[in-house]
Amino acid sequence: MGLMMKNVKTLALATALTAGAMSAPTFAADRSDLHAGDYKWMQFNYMYALEELPRASGDASGHDYLEMEFGGRSGIFDLYGYVDVFNPSERDSSDKVGKPKMFMKFAPRISLDALTGKDLSFGPVKEVYFSTLFNWDGGYDAEGGSGTNNSNWGVGADVEVPWLGKTGMNLYAQYDLNAKEWNGYQFSANWFKPLHNFDNGSFVSFQGYVDWQFGAQIRGNDFVPKGATGGQTFLGLYWHSERYALGYGLKAYKNTYTITDGAGIVGLKSTGVSHYFSATYKF
């Protein structure tokens, strides 16, 4: 969400790379100096998630976690990622007890504009990318197999959207690294919208993302039935200063991860809302 910056305008540009955010500054048409727009950032977030989905009936209500979030731009490469460490204090009341301890998202993109040296922008599309996304949790699912382990490959763009401004959009085909097979598609969008600037240089932003999966194989096993579509959207309000940020986000789910809501042996809930609270220090 942010860099060590001297002014709000530049800070807002860098913070557009937030929790699922995958956008970068728009390059000028003159790409003779590939590294003219380079930047990098890193921050640590202490988070609390309340009633996160999917969840089984009777699960504890929430968990805290530490998140290292990072991103930047270097030449043709655009990068966003984070590493989460769940239940760092090992509280017995956490809903992460007995579940994978970590989760990592890694999302490199290659600018086709910068790679070809041509301005591929048109209309509201400001820059075009070859996009990838990797998700890993390093754990095991309830049936004894490997946990989350997938890769996504596709195209992306920075798109100028009315009111929201520059919005990162990506369309992927998903490859299940456990099953060694392609399985459906995902559309993702992320945004960062400054709402109000204060005299001391801090500001309030509206930021969030949408992830929607479709075209997945329908798997109707008794334990975790899955359908063809599902996803979530995150809507956050954050206060930012040069070094700190505080925020609240509401996440709404609809058959998230294509899990059929309420079906299966455990009656897994995959549709509803959850709440996220965060405190951030920016390096």
C-alpha positions as CSV (number, residue, x, y, z in Angstrom):
1,M,0.0,0.0,0.0
2,G,2.8,2.5,0.3
3,L,6.3,3.7,-0.1
4,M,8.5,6.2,1.9
5,M,7.3,9.2,0.0
6,K,7.5,12.9,0.4
7,N,4.2,13.9,-1.0
8,V,0.7,12.5,-1.0
9,K,0.4,12.2,-4.8
10,T,3.3,9.9,-5.2
11,L,2.3,8.0,-2.1
12,A,-1.1,7.4,-3.5
13,L,0.4,6.0,-6.7
14,A,2.5,3.5,-4.8
15,T,-0.3,2.5,-2.4
16,A,-2.4,1.4,-5.3
17,L,-0.6,-1.9,-5.0
18,T,-2.6,-3.1,-2.0
19,A,-4.0,-6.5,-0.8
20,G,-4.6,-8.1,-4.1
21,A,-3.7,-5.1,-6.0
22,M,-1.5,-5.6,-9.0
23,S,-1.2,-2.3,-10.8
24,A,1.8,-0.1,-11.7
25,P,2.5,3.5,-12.7
26,T,1.5,4.3,-16.2
27,F,4.5,4.6,-18.5
28,A,4.8,7.5,-21.0
29,A,4.7,6.6,-24.6
30,D,8.5,7.3,-24.8
31,R,10.1,4.1,-23.5
32,S,13.7,4.9,-24.3
33,D,14.5,4.7,-20.6
34,L,13.0,1.5,-19.3
35,H,13.9,2.3,-15.7
36,A,12.8,5.9,-15.5
37,G,9.6,4.9,-13.6
38,D,11.2,2.3,-11.3
39,Y,10.2,2.1,-7.7
40,K,9.8,-0.4,-4.9
41,W,8.0,-0.6,-1.5
42,M,7.5,-2.9,1.5
43,Q,5.3,-2.7,4.5
44,F,4.2,-4.9,7.5
45,N,0.5,-5.2,8.4
46,Y,-1.0,-6.6,11.6
47,M,-4.4,-7.9,10.7
48,Y,-7.5,-9.3,12.3
49,A,-10.1,-11.2,10.2
50,L,-13.6,-11.7,11.6
51,E,-15.7,-14.6,10.3
52,E,-13.6,-15.2,7.2
53,L,-15.0,-17.6,4.6
54,P,-15.0,-20.4,3.7
55,R,-15.7,-21.8,7.2
56,A,-17.3,-24.8,8.7
57,S,-20.3,-24.6,11.1
58,G,-19.0,-24.3,14.7
59,D,-15.5,-22.8,13.8
60,A,-14.1,-20.1,16.0
61,S,-15.0,-16.7,14.8
62,G,-11.7,-15.1,13.7
63,H,-7.9,-14.9,13.7
64,D,-5.0,-12.4,13.7
65,Y,-2.1,-12.6,11.4
66,L,1.1,-10.8,10.3
67,E,1.5,-9.8,6.7
68,M,4.6,-8.7,4.8
69,E,3.4,-6.9,1.7
70,F,5.7,-5.7,-1.2
71,G,5.7,-4.6,-4.7
72,G,7.3,-2.3,-7.3
73,R,8.4,-1.7,-10.9
74,S,11.7,-2.4,-12.6
75,G,12.0,-2.0,-16.3
76,I,9.6,-4.4,-18.0
77,F,8.6,-6.1,-14.7
78,D,5.7,-5.1,-12.4
79,L,5.4,-7.0,-9.1
80,Y,2.9,-7.4,-6.2
81,G,3.0,-10.0,-3.5
82,Y,2.5,-10.8,0.2
83,V,3.2,-13.4,2.8
84,D,0.8,-14.1,5.7
85,V,1.7,-15.8,9.0
86,F,-1.5,-16.8,10.8
87,N,-2.2,-16.9,14.5
88,P,1.4,-15.7,15.5
89,S,0.6,-15.9,19.2
90,E,-0.8,-19.5,18.9
91,R,-4.2,-18.6,20.5
92,D,-6.4,-21.7,21.0
93,S,-9.4,-19.5,20.2
94,S,-8.2,-18.7,16.7
95,D,-10.0,-20.3,13.7
96,K,-6.6,-21.0,12.2
97,V,-5.7,-23.7,14.8
98,G,-4.7,-26.9,13.0
99,K,-4.7,-25.2,9.6
100,P,-1.8,-24.1,7.4
101,K,0.4,-21.5,9.1
102,M,1.2,-19.4,6.0
103,F,-0.1,-18.2,2.8
104,M,1.7,-16.5,-0.1
105,K,0.5,-14.6,-3.2
106,F,3.1,-13.7,-5.8
107,A,2.0,-11.8,-8.9
108,P,4.6,-10.8,-11.5
109,R,3.6,-9.1,-14.7
110,I,5.5,-8.1,-17.8
111,S,4.7,-4.9,-19.6
112,L,4.2,-5.6,-23.3
113,D,4.5,-1.9,-23.9
114,A,7.9,-1.8,-22.3
115,L,9.0,-5.1,-23.8
116,T,8.1,-4.1,-27.4
117,G,9.1,-0.5,-27.0
118,K,5.7,0.5,-28.4
119,D,2.8,2.4,-27.0
120,L,-0.1,-0.2,-27.0
121,S,-2.5,2.0,-25.2
122,F,-6.0,2.7,-26.6
123,G,-9.0,4.4,-25.2
124,P,-9.1,3.9,-21.4
125,V,-6.4,1.2,-21.6
126,K,-3.1,2.7,-20.6
127,E,-0.7,-0.2,-20.5
128,V,-0.9,-3.9,-21.4
129,Y,0.7,-6.8,-19.6
130,F,1.4,-10.5,-19.7
131,S,0.1,-11.4,-16.3
132,T,0.8,-14.3,-13.8
133,L,-0.4,-15.1,-10.4
134,F,0.7,-17.8,-7.9
135,N,-1.0,-18.9,-4.7
136,W,0.5,-21.2,-2.1
137,D,-0.4,-22.2,1.5
138,G,2.1,-25.0,2.0
139,G,-0.4,-27.1,3.9
140,Y,-2.8,-30.0,3.3
141,D,-6.5,-30.1,2.5
142,A,-9.1,-32.0,4.6
143,E,-8.8,-35.0,2.4
144,G,-5.1,-35.4,3.0
145,G,-3.9,-34.0,-0.2
146,S,-1.8,-30.9,-0.9
147,G,-3.3,-27.5,0.0
148,T,-3.6,-24.4,-2.2
149,N,-1.1,-24.7,-5.0
150,N,-2.1,-23.0,-8.2
151,S,-0.8,-20.8,-10.9
152,N,-2.6,-18.4,-13.2
153,W,-1.6,-17.2,-16.7
154,G,-3.1,-14.5,-18.9
155,V,-3.3,-10.9,-19.9
156,G,-3.7,-7.7,-18.0
157,A,-4.1,-3.9,-18.4
158,D,-4.1,-0.7,-16.5
159,V,-7.5,0.8,-17.3
160,E,-8.8,4.3,-16.6
161,V,-12.2,3.9,-15.0
162,P,-14.6,6.8,-14.3
163,W,-14.3,8.0,-10.7
164,L,-12.1,5.1,-9.6
165,G,-9.1,6.2,-11.8
166,K,-6.5,3.7,-12.9
167,T,-7.7,0.2,-12.2
168,G,-5.6,-3.0,-12.6
169,M,-7.4,-5.7,-14.5
170,N,-6.3,-9.2,-15.3
171,L,-7.8,-12.2,-17.0
172,Y,-6.2,-15.6,-16.2
173,A,-6.5,-19.3,-17.0
174,Q,-5.9,-21.3,-13.9
175,Y,-3.5,-24.3,-13.7
176,D,-3.9,-26.6,-10.7
177,L,-0.4,-27.6,-9.8
178,N,-1.6,-30.4,-7.5
179,A,-3.9,-32.0,-10.1
180,K,-1.6,-31.1,-13.0
181,E,-4.5,-29.7,-15.0
182,W,-6.1,-26.5,-16.3
183,N,-9.3,-25.7,-14.4
184,G,-11.3,-22.6,-15.3
185,Y,-10.6,-18.9,-15.4
186,Q,-10.3,-15.9,-13.1
187,F,-11.0,-12.2,-13.7
188,S,-9.4,-9.8,-11.2
189,A,-9.6,-6.0,-10.8
190,N,-8.1,-3.7,-8.1
191,W,-8.3,0.0,-7.4
192,F,-7.1,2.7,-5.2
193,K,-9.1,5.9,-4.9
194,P,-7.9,8.8,-2.6
195,L,-11.1,10.4,-1.1
196,H,-9.9,13.2,1.1
197,N,-6.5,14.9,1.8
198,F,-5.7,16.4,5.2
199,D,-3.6,19.5,5.8
200,N,-0.9,17.4,7.5
201,G,-0.3,15.3,4.4
202,S,-2.3,12.3,5.4
203,F,-5.3,11.1,3.5
204,V,-8.2,8.7,3.4
205,S,-8.6,6.2,0.5
206,F,-11.2,3.8,-0.9
207,Q,-9.4,0.7,-2.1
208,G,-10.2,-2.9,-2.9
209,Y,-10.4,-5.7,-5.4
210,V,-12.7,-8.2,-7.1
211,D,-11.7,-11.8,-7.9
212,W,-14.2,-13.9,-9.9
213,Q,-13.6,-17.5,-11.0
214,F,-15.7,-19.1,-13.8
215,G,-15.6,-22.1,-16.1
216,A,-14.2,-24.4,-13.4
217,Q,-14.9,-28.1,-13.4
218,I,-17.8,-29.1,-11.3
219,R,-16.7,-31.5,-8.6
220,G,-19.5,-32.9,-6.6
221,N,-17.7,-34.9,-3.9
222,D,-19.5,-35.2,-0.5
223,F,-16.9,-33.4,1.5
224,V,-16.3,-30.1,-0.4
225,P,-18.6,-29.8,-3.4
226,K,-17.5,-27.3,-6.0
227,G,-19.3,-25.5,-8.8
228,A,-18.3,-23.7,-11.9
229,T,-18.3,-20.1,-10.5
230,G,-17.5,-18.1,-7.4
231,G,-15.5,-15.2,-6.0
232,Q,-15.2,-12.3,-3.6
233,T,-14.8,-8.6,-3.5
234,F,-13.0,-6.5,-0.9
235,L,-14.1,-2.9,-0.1
236,G,-11.8,-1.0,2.2
237,L,-11.5,2.5,3.8
238,Y,-7.9,3.4,4.9
239,W,-6.2,6.3,6.5
240,H,-2.7,6.8,5.3
241,S,0.3,8.8,6.5
242,E,3.9,8.6,5.3
243,R,4.8,5.8,7.7
244,Y,1.5,4.4,9.0
245,A,-2.0,3.3,7.8
246,L,-5.1,2.1,9.6
247,G,-8.0,0.5,7.8
248,Y,-11.2,-1.5,7.8
249,G,-12.4,-3.7,4.9
250,L,-15.6,-5.6,4.2
251,K,-15.2,-8.7,2.1
252,A,-18.3,-10.2,0.4
253,Y,-18.2,-13.7,-0.9
254,K,-20.4,-15.7,-3.3
255,N,-19.4,-19.4,-3.4
256,T,-15.8,-18.4,-2.8
257,Y,-13.2,-20.6,-4.5
258,T,-16.2,-22.1,-6.3
259,I,-17.2,-24.0,-3.1
260,T,-20.9,-24.6,-3.1
261,D,-22.4,-22.8,-0.1
262,G,-23.7,-25.0,2.7
263,A,-23.2,-28.3,0.9
264,G,-21.2,-31.3,1.7
265,I,-20.6,-33.3,4.9
266,V,-19.4,-30.3,6.9
267,G,-21.9,-27.8,5.5
268,L,-19.1,-25.4,4.6
269,K,-20.2,-21.8,4.4
270,S,-18.8,-20.0,1.3
271,T,-21.3,-17.1,0.8
272,G,-21.6,-14.1,3.1
273,V,-19.5,-11.3,4.5
274,S,-16.4,-11.0,6.7
275,H,-14.6,-8.0,8.3
276,Y,-10.9,-7.1,8.3
277,F,-9.0,-4.6,10.5
278,S,-5.4,-3.6,9.9
279,A,-2.6,-1.5,11.2
280,T,0.4,-0.9,9.0
281,Y,4.0,0.3,9.2
282,K,5.6,1.4,5.9
283,F,9.3,0.9,5.2
